[in-house]
Structure formats: C-alpha cells, structure tokens
Amino acid sequence: MAVYACDVIGTGTDDDPFRPAIDDHLKGWSAVDGRADPTQATGSMLAFCDPSPEEAVVIAGDARIEVIA
C-alpha cells in the first residue's frame, strides 16, 4: 500500500466534496484529514491506496501529491 500527502481539492459542497488530489487519478483510496479546519480546503490529507504501476507514474508527476511511502 502506498501513502501520499495530498493537497485538498473540492469546494466542500455535496456535489464537490473536499477530498485528496489523488482522487483525480484513481478511486479506491482512503484518507486521513490533516486539516486544522475541515470547513476549508487549505491543508492536506494523507491518502492510502494501491495504484497500478501506470497510475503511480502519473501520480508522481502531480505537484499536488507527495509520495510518503
């Protein structure tokens, strides 16, 4: 399982909830919200997932996502 520190995306509405930026690349992740204020998009989330090798290459090129483990 890979661990990523991700910027938060979304507007916080029902139609566009806050979520880690990794959601732009794959589904099936789980996350821990590290934001001090969960009503704001500032901060980051730790995302846990199992990307395919192809997805991992794309994720590595996204400046909003940092590989932790």
N, CA, C, O and CB atoms as a CASP TS submission, in Angstrom:
PFRMAT TS
TARGET T0000
AUTHOR 0000-0000-0000
METHOD Language model
MODEL 1
PARENT N/A
ATOM      1  N   MET     1       0.846  -1.173   0.000  1.00  0.00           N
ATOM      2  CA  MET     1       0.000   0.000   0.000  1.00  0.00           C
ATOM      3  C   MET     1       0.894   1.239   0.000  1.00  0.00           C
ATOM      4  O   MET     1       1.867   1.320   0.750  1.00  0.00           O
ATOM      5  CB  MET     1      -0.964  -0.004   1.222  1.00  0.00           C
ATOM      6  N   ALA     2       0.552   2.184  -0.840  1.00  0.00           N
ATOM      7  CA  ALA     2       1.285   3.445  -0.936  1.00  0.00           C
ATOM      8  C   ALA     2       0.618   4.503  -0.064  1.00  0.00           C
ATOM      9  O   ALA     2      -0.590   4.462   0.172  1.00  0.00           O
ATOM     10  CB  ALA     2       1.363   3.925  -2.403  1.00  0.00           C
ATOM     11  N   VAL     3       1.423   5.448   0.409  1.00  0.00           N
ATOM     12  CA  VAL     3       0.925   6.553   1.224  1.00  0.00           C
ATOM     13  C   VAL     3       1.354   7.856   0.554  1.00  0.00           C
ATOM     14  O   VAL     3       2.516   8.020   0.181  1.00  0.00           O
ATOM     15  CB  VAL     3       1.459   6.467   2.703  1.00  0.00           C
ATOM     16  N   TYR     4       0.412   8.772   0.408  1.00  0.00           N
ATOM     17  CA  TYR     4       0.667  10.046  -0.253  1.00  0.00           C
ATOM     18  C   TYR     4       0.156  11.197   0.602  1.00  0.00           C
ATOM     19  O   TYR     4      -0.910  11.093   1.209  1.00  0.00           O
ATOM     20  CB  TYR     4       0.010  10.077  -1.640  1.00  0.00           C
ATOM     21  N   ALA     5       0.906  12.292   0.655  1.00  0.00           N
ATOM     22  CA  ALA     5       0.420  13.548   1.218  1.00  0.00           C
ATOM     23  C   ALA     5      -0.156  14.338   0.047  1.00  0.00           C
ATOM     24  O   ALA     5       0.537  14.613  -0.933  1.00  0.00           O
ATOM     25  CB  ALA     5       1.572  14.354   1.973  1.00  0.00           C
ATOM     26  N   CYS     6      -1.420  14.694   0.161  1.00  0.00           N
ATOM     27  CA  CYS     6      -2.126  15.319  -0.963  1.00  0.00           C
ATOM     28  C   CYS     6      -2.724  16.664  -0.579  1.00  0.00           C
ATOM     29  O   CYS     6      -3.218  16.848   0.533  1.00  0.00           O
ATOM     30  CB  CYS     6      -3.224  14.398  -1.474  1.00  0.00           C
ATOM     31  N   ASP     7      -2.670  17.599  -1.522  1.00  0.00           N
ATOM     32  CA  ASP     7      -3.443  18.822  -1.370  1.00  0.00           C
ATOM     33  C   ASP     7      -4.916  18.443  -1.359  1.00  0.00           C
ATOM     34  O   ASP     7      -5.300  17.372  -1.829  1.00  0.00           O
ATOM     35  CB  ASP     7      -3.127  19.848  -2.511  1.00  0.00           C
ATOM     36  N   VAL     8      -5.726  19.329  -0.822  1.00  0.00           N
ATOM     37  CA  VAL     8      -7.165  19.117  -0.777  1.00  0.00           C
ATOM     38  C   VAL     8      -7.793  19.782  -1.997  1.00  0.00           C
ATOM     39  O   VAL     8      -7.467  20.920  -2.333  1.00  0.00           O
ATOM     40  CB  VAL     8      -7.776  19.677   0.542  1.00  0.00           C
ATOM     41  N   ILE     9      -8.693  19.063  -2.652  1.00  0.00           N
ATOM     42  CA  ILE     9      -9.443  19.613  -3.779  1.00  0.00           C
ATOM     43  C   ILE     9     -10.924  19.596  -3.418  1.00  0.00           C
ATOM     44  O   ILE     9     -11.325  18.970  -2.437  1.00  0.00           O
ATOM     45  CB  ILE     9      -9.173  18.804  -5.096  1.00  0.00           C
ATOM     46  N   GLY    10     -11.721  20.279  -4.208  1.00  0.00           N
ATOM     47  CA  GLY    10     -13.158  20.345  -3.986  1.00  0.00           C
ATOM     48  C   GLY    10     -13.544  21.652  -3.322  1.00  0.00           C
ATOM     49  O   GLY    10     -12.702  22.396  -2.819  1.00  0.00           O
ATOM     50  N   THR    11     -14.851  21.910  -3.336  1.00  0.00           N
ATOM     51  CA  THR    11     -15.376  23.148  -2.758  1.00  0.00           C
ATOM     52  C   THR    11     -16.096  22.919  -1.436  1.00  0.00           C
ATOM     53  O   THR    11     -16.513  23.876  -0.783  1.00  0.00           O
ATOM     54  CB  THR    11     -16.317  23.813  -3.733  1.00  0.00           C
ATOM     55  N   GLY    12     -16.243  21.673  -1.042  1.00  0.00           N
ATOM     56  CA  GLY    12     -16.896  21.360   0.223  1.00  0.00           C
ATOM     57  C   GLY    12     -18.404  21.257   0.142  1.00  0.00           C
ATOM     58  O   GLY    12     -19.081  21.203   1.169  1.00  0.00           O
ATOM     59  N   THR    13     -18.939  21.229  -1.072  1.00  0.00           N
ATOM     60  CA  THR    13     -20.383  21.062  -1.243  1.00  0.00           C
ATOM     61  C   THR    13     -20.714  19.586  -1.413  1.00  0.00           C
ATOM     62  O   THR    13     -19.818  18.758  -1.580  1.00  0.00           O
ATOM     63  CB  THR    13     -20.893  21.876  -2.459  1.00  0.00           C
ATOM     64  N   ASP    14     -22.004  19.257  -1.369  1.00  0.00           N
ATOM     65  CA  ASP    14     -22.417  17.869  -1.594  1.00  0.00           C
ATOM     66  C   ASP    14     -22.012  17.392  -2.984  1.00  0.00           C
ATOM     67  O   ASP    14     -21.642  16.231  -3.160  1.00  0.00           O
ATOM     68  CB  ASP    14     -23.931  17.727  -1.412  1.00  0.00           C
ATOM     69  N   ASP    15     -22.081  18.285  -3.972  1.00  0.00           N
ATOM     70  CA  ASP    15     -21.734  17.917  -5.345  1.00  0.00           C
ATOM     71  C   ASP    15     -20.229  17.876  -5.593  1.00  0.00           C
ATOM     72  O   ASP    15     -19.781  17.230  -6.540  1.00  0.00           O
ATOM     73  CB  ASP    15     -22.370  18.885  -6.306  1.00  0.00           C
ATOM     74  N   ASP    16     -19.449  18.547  -4.764  1.00  0.00           N
ATOM     75  CA  ASP    16     -17.994  18.650  -4.938  1.00  0.00           C
ATOM     76  C   ASP    16     -17.313  18.622  -3.564  1.00  0.00           C
ATOM     77  O   ASP    16     -16.747  19.628  -3.136  1.00  0.00           O
ATOM     78  CB  ASP    16     -17.615  19.957  -5.714  1.00  0.00           C
ATOM     79  N   PRO    17     -17.363  17.480  -2.874  1.00  0.00           N
ATOM     80  CA  PRO    17     -16.829  17.419  -1.507  1.00  0.00           C
ATOM     81  C   PRO    17     -15.312  17.580  -1.470  1.00  0.00           C
ATOM     82  O   PRO    17     -14.621  17.335  -2.459  1.00  0.00           O
ATOM     83  CB  PRO    17     -17.217  16.100  -0.855  1.00  0.00           C
ATOM     84  N   PHE    18     -14.810  17.998  -0.306  1.00  0.00           N
ATOM     85  CA  PHE    18     -13.368  18.033  -0.108  1.00  0.00           C
ATOM     86  C   PHE    18     -12.834  16.606  -0.177  1.00  0.00           C
ATOM     87  O   PHE    18     -13.456  15.677   0.337  1.00  0.00           O
ATOM     88  CB  PHE    18     -13.001  18.705   1.253  1.00  0.00           C
ATOM     89  N   ARG    19     -11.674  16.439  -0.818  1.00  0.00           N
ATOM     90  CA  ARG    19     -11.063  15.124  -0.981  1.00  0.00           C
ATOM     91  C   ARG    19      -9.599  15.324  -1.352  1.00  0.00           C
ATOM     92  O   ARG    19      -9.210  16.424  -1.743  1.00  0.00           O
ATOM     93  CB  ARG    19     -11.812  14.276  -2.067  1.00  0.00           C
ATOM     94  N   PRO    20      -8.778  14.279  -1.236  1.00  0.00           N
ATOM     95  CA  PRO    20      -7.372  14.420  -1.610  1.00  0.00           C
ATOM     96  C   PRO    20      -7.215  14.503  -3.129  1.00  0.00           C
ATOM     97  O   PRO    20      -8.010  13.931  -3.874  1.00  0.00           O
ATOM     98  CB  PRO    20      -6.551  13.245  -1.057  1.00  0.00           C
ATOM     99  N   ALA    21      -6.196  15.212  -3.575  1.00  0.00           N
ATOM    100  CA  ALA    21      -5.956  15.396  -5.011  1.00  0.00           C
ATOM    101  C   ALA    21      -5.760  14.078  -5.751  1.00  0.00           C
ATOM    102  O   ALA    21      -5.941  14.027  -6.968  1.00  0.00           O
ATOM    103  CB  ALA    21      -4.743  16.274  -5.221  1.00  0.00           C
ATOM    104  N   ILE    22      -5.399  13.027  -5.052  1.00  0.00           N
ATOM    105  CA  ILE    22      -5.203  11.730  -5.708  1.00  0.00           C
ATOM    106  C   ILE    22      -6.501  11.231  -6.349  1.00  0.00           C
ATOM    107  O   ILE    22      -6.472  10.381  -7.239  1.00  0.00           O
ATOM    108  CB  ILE    22      -4.684  10.694  -4.696  1.00  0.00           C
ATOM    109  N   ASP    23      -7.634  11.764  -5.893  1.00  0.00           N
ATOM    110  CA  ASP    23      -8.929  11.381  -6.461  1.00  0.00           C
ATOM    111  C   ASP    23      -9.010  11.705  -7.953  1.00  0.00           C
ATOM    112  O   ASP    23      -9.797  11.094  -8.675  1.00  0.00           O
ATOM    113  CB  ASP    23     -10.060  12.088  -5.715  1.00  0.00           C
ATOM    114  N   ASP    24      -8.206  12.658  -8.418  1.00  0.00           N
ATOM    115  CA  ASP    24      -8.180  12.971  -9.852  1.00  0.00           C
ATOM    116  C   ASP    24      -7.557  11.844 -10.671  1.00  0.00           C
ATOM    117  O   ASP    24      -7.730  11.803 -11.890  1.00  0.00           O
ATOM    118  CB  ASP    24      -7.410  14.265 -10.092  1.00  0.00           C
ATOM    119  N   HIS    25      -6.841  10.934 -10.027  1.00  0.00           N
ATOM    120  CA  HIS    25      -6.102   9.896 -10.745  1.00  0.00           C
ATOM    121  C   HIS    25      -6.629   8.484 -10.529  1.00  0.00           C
ATOM    122  O   HIS    25      -6.472   7.631 -11.403  1.00  0.00           O
ATOM    123  CB  HIS    25      -4.675   9.943 -10.341  1.00  0.00           C
ATOM    124  N   LEU    26      -7.248   8.223  -9.389  1.00  0.00           N
ATOM    125  CA  LEU    26      -7.764   6.878  -9.131  1.00  0.00           C
ATOM    126  C   LEU    26      -8.811   6.920  -8.038  1.00  0.00           C
ATOM    127  O   LEU    26      -8.888   7.877  -7.266  1.00  0.00           O
ATOM    128  CB  LEU    26      -6.627   5.919  -8.743  1.00  0.00           C
ATOM    129  N   LYS    27      -9.607   5.880  -7.983  1.00  0.00           N
ATOM    130  CA  LYS    27     -10.616   5.712  -6.934  1.00  0.00           C
ATOM    131  C   LYS    27     -10.145   4.572  -6.035  1.00  0.00           C
ATOM    132  O   LYS    27      -9.141   3.925  -6.331  1.00  0.00           O
ATOM    133  CB  LYS    27     -12.053   5.415  -7.540  1.00  0.00           C
ATOM    134  N   GLY    28     -10.842   4.329  -4.969  1.00  0.00           N
ATOM    135  CA  GLY    28     -10.480   3.229  -4.095  1.00  0.00           C
ATOM    136  C   GLY    28      -9.428   3.591  -3.073  1.00  0.00           C
ATOM    137  O   GLY    28      -8.715   2.712  -2.589  1.00  0.00           O
ATOM    138  N   TRP    29      -9.312   4.851  -2.736  1.00  0.00           N
ATOM    139  CA  TRP    29      -8.361   5.314  -1.739  1.00  0.00           C
ATOM    140  C   TRP    29      -9.087   5.490  -0.405  1.00  0.00           C
ATOM    141  O   TRP    29     -10.315   5.560  -0.357  1.00  0.00           O
ATOM    142  CB  TRP    29      -7.688   6.644  -2.188  1.00  0.00           C
ATOM    143  N   SER    30      -8.322   5.558   0.658  1.00  0.00           N
ATOM    144  CA  SER    30      -8.838   6.008   1.951  1.00  0.00           C
ATOM    145  C   SER    30      -7.914   7.129   2.406  1.00  0.00           C
ATOM    146  O   SER    30      -6.759   7.193   1.986  1.00  0.00           O
ATOM    147  CB  SER    30      -8.904   4.825   3.019  1.00  0.00           C
ATOM    148  N   ALA    31      -8.416   8.009   3.259  1.00  0.00           N
ATOM    149  CA  ALA    31      -7.617   9.176   3.629  1.00  0.00           C
ATOM    150  C   ALA    31      -7.828   9.563   5.082  1.00  0.00           C
ATOM    151  O   ALA    31      -8.865   9.283   5.683  1.00  0.00           O
ATOM    152  CB  ALA    31      -7.953  10.351   2.730  1.00  0.00           C
ATOM    153  N   VAL    32      -6.815  10.214   5.624  1.00  0.00           N
ATOM    154  CA  VAL    32      -6.870  10.836   6.941  1.00  0.00           C
ATOM    155  C   VAL    32      -6.785  12.338   6.704  1.00  0.00           C
ATOM    156  O   VAL    32      -5.858  12.824   6.057  1.00  0.00           O
ATOM    157  CB  VAL    32      -5.710  10.321   7.897  1.00  0.00           C
ATOM    158  N   ASP    33      -7.752  13.058   7.228  1.00  0.00           N
ATOM    159  CA  ASP    33      -7.817  14.502   7.030  1.00  0.00           C
ATOM    160  C   ASP    33      -6.893  15.196   8.020  1.00  0.00           C
ATOM    161  O   ASP    33      -7.087  15.089   9.231  1.00  0.00           O
ATOM    162  CB  ASP    33      -9.266  15.017   7.185  1.00  0.00           C
ATOM    163  N   GLY    34      -5.892  15.906   7.514  1.00  0.00           N
ATOM    164  CA  GLY    34      -4.942  16.598   8.367  1.00  0.00           C
ATOM    165  C   GLY    34      -5.198  18.090   8.490  1.00  0.00           C
ATOM    166  O   GLY    34      -4.363  18.821   9.024  1.00  0.00           O
ATOM    167  N   ARG    35      -6.342  18.548   8.001  1.00  0.00           N
ATOM    168  CA  ARG    35      -6.626  19.984   8.035  1.00  0.00           C
ATOM    169  C   ARG    35      -7.022  20.427   9.442  1.00  0.00           C
ATOM    170  O   ARG    35      -7.737  19.714  10.146  1.00  0.00           O
ATOM    171  CB  ARG    35      -7.743  20.335   7.036  1.00  0.00           C
ATOM    172  N   ALA    36      -6.553  21.607   9.846  1.00  0.00           N
ATOM    173  CA  ALA    36      -6.930  22.167  11.144  1.00  0.00           C
ATOM    174  C   ALA    36      -8.397  22.587  11.153  1.00  0.00           C
ATOM    175  O   ALA    36      -9.071  22.485  12.178  1.00  0.00           O
ATOM    176  CB  ALA    36      -6.037  23.366  11.490  1.00  0.00           C
ATOM    177  N   ASP    37      -8.886  23.057  10.011  1.00  0.00           N
ATOM    178  CA  ASP    37     -10.279  23.499   9.884  1.00  0.00           C
ATOM    179  C   ASP    37     -10.920  22.716   8.747  1.00  0.00           C
ATOM    180  O   ASP    37     -10.672  23.029   7.582  1.00  0.00           O
ATOM    181  CB  ASP    37     -10.373  25.049   9.626  1.00  0.00           C
ATOM    182  N   PRO    38     -11.735  21.709   9.046  1.00  0.00           N
ATOM    183  CA  PRO    38     -12.309  20.872   7.993  1.00  0.00           C
ATOM    184  C   PRO    38     -13.340  21.574   7.113  1.00  0.00           C
ATOM    185  O   PRO    38     -13.852  20.972   6.169  1.00  0.00           O
ATOM    186  CB  PRO    38     -12.938  19.680   8.610  1.00  0.00           C
ATOM    187  N   THR    39     -13.651  22.832   7.403  1.00  0.00           N
ATOM    188  CA  THR    39     -14.568  23.571   6.541  1.00  0.00           C
ATOM    189  C   THR    39     -13.831  24.334   5.451  1.00  0.00           C
ATOM    190  O   THR    39     -14.459  24.960   4.596  1.00  0.00           O
ATOM    191  CB  THR    39     -15.402  24.531   7.366  1.00  0.00           C
ATOM    192  N   GLN    40     -12.482  24.285   5.476  1.00  0.00           N
ATOM    193  CA  GLN    40     -11.661  24.996   4.497  1.00  0.00           C
ATOM    194  C   GLN    40     -10.818  24.007   3.694  1.00  0.00           C
ATOM    195  O   GLN    40     -10.471  22.935   4.189  1.00  0.00           O
ATOM    196  CB  GLN    40     -10.754  26.031   5.197  1.00  0.00           C
ATOM    197  N   ALA    41     -10.491  24.369   2.462  1.00  0.00           N
ATOM    198  CA  ALA    41      -9.708  23.483   1.591  1.00  0.00           C
ATOM    199  C   ALA    41      -8.209  23.569   1.857  1.00  0.00           C
ATOM    200  O   ALA    41      -7.444  22.792   1.286  1.00  0.00           O
ATOM    201  CB  ALA    41      -9.981  23.817   0.138  1.00  0.00           C
ATOM    202  N   THR    42      -7.772  24.485   2.701  1.00  0.00           N
ATOM    203  CA  THR    42      -6.339  24.610   2.972  1.00  0.00           C
ATOM    204  C   THR    42      -5.865  23.455   3.844  1.00  0.00           C
ATOM    205  O   THR    42      -6.592  22.981   4.717  1.00  0.00           O
ATOM    206  CB  THR    42      -6.028  25.958   3.654  1.00  0.00           C
ATOM    207  N   GLY    43      -4.643  23.012   3.598  1.00  0.00           N
ATOM    208  CA  GLY    43      -4.086  21.898   4.350  1.00  0.00           C
ATOM    209  C   GLY    43      -3.892  20.689   3.458  1.00  0.00           C
ATOM    210  O   GLY    43      -3.861  20.798   2.232  1.00  0.00           O
ATOM    211  N   SER    44      -3.763  19.543   4.091  1.00  0.00           N
ATOM    212  CA  SER    44      -3.511  18.333   3.307  1.00  0.00           C
ATOM    213  C   SER    44      -4.198  17.127   3.930  1.00  0.00           C
ATOM    214  O   SER    44      -4.689  17.167   5.058  1.00  0.00           O
ATOM    215  CB  SER    44      -2.007  18.075   3.188  1.00  0.00           C
ATOM    216  N   MET    45      -4.212  16.060   3.151  1.00  0.00           N
ATOM    217  CA  MET    45      -4.748  14.780   3.587  1.00  0.00           C
ATOM    218  C   MET    45      -3.721  13.706   3.271  1.00  0.00           C
ATOM    219  O   MET    45      -3.018  13.791   2.265  1.00  0.00           O
ATOM    220  CB  MET    45      -6.117  14.472   2.904  1.00  0.00           C
ATOM    221  N   LEU    46      -3.633  12.703   4.122  1.00  0.00           N
ATOM    222  CA  LEU    46      -2.831  11.521   3.818  1.00  0.00           C
ATOM    223  C   LEU    46      -3.743  10.520   3.135  1.00  0.00           C
ATOM    224  O   LEU    46      -4.791  10.158   3.670  1.00  0.00           O
ATOM    225  CB  LEU    46      -2.175  10.910   5.111  1.00  0.00           C
ATOM    226  N   ALA    47      -3.346  10.079   1.962  1.00  0.00           N
ATOM    227  CA  ALA    47      -4.144   9.114   1.205  1.00  0.00           C
ATOM    228  C   ALA    47      -3.416   7.777   1.151  1.00  0.00           C
ATOM    229  O   ALA    47      -2.199   7.725   0.976  1.00  0.00           O
ATOM    230  CB  ALA    47      -4.430   9.634  -0.226  1.00  0.00           C
ATOM    231  N   PHE    48      -4.170   6.710   1.303  1.00  0.00           N
ATOM    232  CA  PHE    48      -3.658   5.343   1.274  1.00  0.00           C
ATOM    233  C   PHE    48      -4.336   4.625   0.116  1.00  0.00           C
ATOM    234  O   PHE    48      -5.563   4.636   0.014  1.00  0.00           O
ATOM    235  CB  PHE    48      -3.911   4.598   2.637  1.00  0.00           C
ATOM    236  N   CYS    49      -3.543   3.994  -0.766  1.00  0.00           N
ATOM    237  CA  CYS    49      -4.127   3.320  -1.923  1.00  0.00           C
ATOM    238  C   CYS    49      -3.117   2.360  -2.536  1.00  0.00           C
ATOM    239  O   CYS    49      -1.955   2.317  -2.133  1.00  0.00           O
ATOM    240  CB  CYS    49      -4.599   4.345  -2.971  1.00  0.00           C
ATOM    241  N   ASP    50      -3.573   1.606  -3.501  1.00  0.00           N
ATOM    242  CA  ASP    50      -2.731   0.662  -4.238  1.00  0.00           C
ATOM    243  C   ASP    50      -2.794   0.988  -5.728  1.00  0.00           C
ATOM    244  O   ASP    50      -3.512   0.318  -6.470  1.00  0.00           O
ATOM    245  CB  ASP    50      -3.178  -0.809  -3.975  1.00  0.00           C
ATOM    246  N   PRO    51      -2.057   2.004  -6.178  1.00  0.00           N
ATOM    247  CA  PRO    51      -2.106   2.350  -7.602  1.00  0.00           C
ATOM    248  C   PRO    51      -1.394   1.305  -8.453  1.00  0.00           C
ATOM    249  O   PRO    51      -0.464   0.636  -8.003  1.00  0.00           O
ATOM    250  CB  PRO    51      -1.481   3.727  -7.836  1.00  0.00           C
ATOM    251  N   SER    52      -1.853   1.186  -9.687  1.00  0.00           N
ATOM    252  CA  SER    52      -1.142   0.345 -10.646  1.00  0.00           C
ATOM    253  C   SER    52       0.180   1.034 -10.973  1.00  0.00           C
ATOM    254  O   SER    52       0.339   2.217 -10.675  1.00  0.00           O
ATOM    255  CB  SER    52      -1.999   0.100 -11.947  1.00  0.00           C
ATOM    256  N   PRO    53       1.130   0.327 -11.576  1.00  0.00           N
ATOM    257  CA  PRO    53       2.387   0.987 -11.963  1.00  0.00           C
ATOM    258  C   PRO    53       2.161   2.198 -12.872  1.00  0.00           C
ATOM    259  O   PRO    53       2.854   3.208 -12.751  1.00  0.00           O
ATOM    260  CB  PRO    53       3.299  -0.009 -12.665  1.00  0.00           C
ATOM    261  N   GLU    54       1.199   2.093 -13.772  1.00  0.00           N
ATOM    262  CA  GLU    54       0.905   3.207 -14.677  1.00  0.00           C
ATOM    263  C   GLU    54       0.336   4.396 -13.905  1.00  0.00           C
ATOM    264  O   GLU    54       0.719   5.540 -14.151  1.00  0.00           O
ATOM    265  CB  GLU    54      -0.083   2.766 -15.773  1.00  0.00           C
ATOM    266  N   GLU    55      -0.584   4.124 -12.968  1.00  0.00           N
ATOM    267  CA  GLU    55      -1.154   5.198 -12.155  1.00  0.00           C
ATOM    268  C   GLU    55      -0.080   5.848 -11.287  1.00  0.00           C
ATOM    269  O   GLU    55      -0.083   7.065 -11.107  1.00  0.00           O
ATOM    270  CB  GLU    55      -2.295   4.659 -11.274  1.00  0.00           C
ATOM    271  N   ALA    56       0.835   5.049 -10.751  1.00  0.00           N
ATOM    272  CA  ALA    56       1.900   5.579  -9.894  1.00  0.00           C
ATOM    273  C   ALA    56       2.783   6.568 -10.648  1.00  0.00           C
ATOM    274  O   ALA    56       3.224   7.563 -10.072  1.00  0.00           O
ATOM    275  CB  ALA    56       2.755   4.437  -9.341  1.00  0.00           C
ATOM    276  N   VAL    57       3.044   6.311 -11.919  1.00  0.00           N
ATOM    277  CA  VAL    57       3.857   7.228 -12.732  1.00  0.00           C
ATOM    278  C   VAL    57       3.135   8.561 -12.897  1.00  0.00           C
ATOM    279  O   VAL    57       3.749   9.620 -12.766  1.00  0.00           O
ATOM    280  CB  VAL    57       4.165   6.607 -14.123  1.00  0.00           C
ATOM    281  N   VAL    58       1.845   8.514 -13.181  1.00  0.00           N
ATOM    282  CA  VAL    58       1.066   9.743 -13.350  1.00  0.00           C
ATOM    283  C   VAL    58       0.984  10.503 -12.027  1.00  0.00           C
ATOM    284  O   VAL    58       1.143  11.723 -12.001  1.00  0.00           O
ATOM    285  CB  VAL    58      -0.354   9.422 -13.874  1.00  0.00           C
ATOM    286  N   ILE    59       0.739   9.791 -10.940  1.00  0.00           N
ATOM    287  CA  ILE    59       0.654  10.415  -9.620  1.00  0.00           C
ATOM    288  C   ILE    59       1.979  11.095  -9.270  1.00  0.00           C
ATOM    289  O   ILE    59       1.980  12.198  -8.725  1.00  0.00           O
ATOM    290  CB  ILE    59       0.286   9.365  -8.543  1.00  0.00           C
ATOM    291  N   ALA    60       3.092  10.455  -9.576  1.00  0.00           N
ATOM    292  CA  ALA    60       4.413  11.019  -9.269  1.00  0.00           C
ATOM    293  C   ALA    60       4.644  12.347  -9.983  1.00  0.00           C
ATOM    294  O   ALA    60       5.424  13.172  -9.509  1.00  0.00           O
ATOM    295  CB  ALA    60       5.511  10.031  -9.654  1.00  0.00           C
ATOM    296  N   GLY    61       3.980  12.563 -11.109  1.00  0.00           N
ATOM    297  CA  GLY    61       4.130  13.798 -11.858  1.00  0.00           C
ATOM    298  C   GLY    61       3.194  14.912 -11.423  1.00  0.00           C
ATOM    299  O   GLY    61       3.240  16.007 -11.984  1.00  0.00           O
ATOM    300  N   ASP    62       2.349  14.656 -10.439  1.00  0.00           N
ATOM    301  CA  ASP    62       1.380  15.648  -9.971  1.00  0.00           C
ATOM    302  C   ASP    62       1.990  16.427  -8.800  1.00  0.00           C
ATOM    303  O   ASP    62       2.266  15.848  -7.749  1.00  0.00           O
ATOM    304  CB  ASP    62       0.035  14.964  -9.546  1.00  0.00           C
ATOM    305  N   ALA    63       2.196  17.720  -8.976  1.00  0.00           N
ATOM    306  CA  ALA    63       2.839  18.553  -7.953  1.00  0.00           C
ATOM    307  C   ALA    63       2.002  18.688  -6.685  1.00  0.00           C
ATOM    308  O   ALA    63       2.516  19.126  -5.655  1.00  0.00           O
ATOM    309  CB  ALA    63       3.120  19.927  -8.514  1.00  0.00           C
ATOM    310  N   ARG    64       0.725  18.321  -6.741  1.00  0.00           N
ATOM    311  CA  ARG    64      -0.150  18.424  -5.566  1.00  0.00           C
ATOM    312  C   ARG    64      -0.043  17.213  -4.652  1.00  0.00           C
ATOM    313  O   ARG    64      -0.664  17.164  -3.591  1.00  0.00           O
ATOM    314  CB  ARG    64      -1.589  18.598  -6.003  1.00  0.00           C
ATOM    315  N   ILE    65       0.767  16.217  -5.084  1.00  0.00           N
ATOM    316  CA  ILE    65       0.847  14.946  -4.366  1.00  0.00           C
ATOM    317  C   ILE    65       2.308  14.612  -4.089  1.00  0.00           C
ATOM    318  O   ILE    65       3.154  14.702  -4.979  1.00  0.00           O
ATOM    319  CB  ILE    65       0.169  13.806  -5.175  1.00  0.00           C
ATOM    320  N   GLU    66       2.596  14.226  -2.847  1.00  0.00           N
ATOM    321  CA  GLU    66       3.951  13.828  -2.463  1.00  0.00           C
ATOM    322  C   GLU    66       3.926  12.390  -1.956  1.00  0.00           C
ATOM    323  O   GLU    66       3.112  12.037  -1.103  1.00  0.00           O
ATOM    324  CB  GLU    66       4.529  14.785  -1.377  1.00  0.00           C
ATOM    325  N   VAL    67       4.818  11.569  -2.485  1.00  0.00           N
ATOM    326  CA  VAL    67       4.917  10.178  -2.038  1.00  0.00           C
ATOM    327  C   VAL    67       5.538  10.162  -0.643  1.00  0.00           C
ATOM    328  O   VAL    67       6.600  10.745  -0.424  1.00  0.00           O
ATOM    329  CB  VAL    67       5.765   9.315  -3.041  1.00  0.00           C
ATOM    330  N   ILE    68       4.874   9.496   0.291  1.00  0.00           N
ATOM    331  CA  ILE    68       5.389   9.348   1.655  1.00  0.00           C
ATOM    332  C   ILE    68       5.996   7.958   1.823  1.00  0.00           C
ATOM    333  O   ILE    68       7.102   7.817   2.346  1.00  0.00           O
ATOM    334  CB  ILE    68       4.264   9.583   2.703  1.00  0.00           C
ATOM    335  N   ALA    69       5.280   6.948   1.385  1.00  0.00           N
ATOM    336  CA  ALA    69       5.773   5.561   1.492  1.00  0.00           C
ATOM    337  C   ALA    69       5.127   4.705   0.421  1.00  0.00           C
ATOM    338  O   ALA    69       5.404   3.509   0.336  1.00  0.00           O
ATOM    339  CB  ALA    69       5.483   4.968   2.900  1.00  0.00           C
TER
END
